[in-house]
């Protein structure tokens, strides 16, 4: 990984383009890069699973993944902000969600 500034990529890349770019940058074969990304996904799944640690930090990418609990919501009435009329809101059970947070390393690059 070189620390020199590189030009911005203007177009959204496909999975194949990302794999090719990473393979060229690192000197690894495309299959090896794909295997590393697959292993990273599996590692994240194990951390975020029900009995996992609930958090995974990917240092060089500058991203932290966290498992967060969303509380249950009771049924009730709520006001529609556009019309002002009261509408019935259904109850929702508690659930788990994944939240990604940008860390300082990636924020410094973007800003």
Secondary structure, 3 states (H helix, E strand, C coil): CCCCCCCCCCCCCCHHHHHHHHHHHHCCCHHHHHHHHHHHHHHHHHHHCCCCCCEEEECCCCEEEEEEEECCECCEEEECCCCCCEEEECCECCEEEEEEEECHHHHHHHC
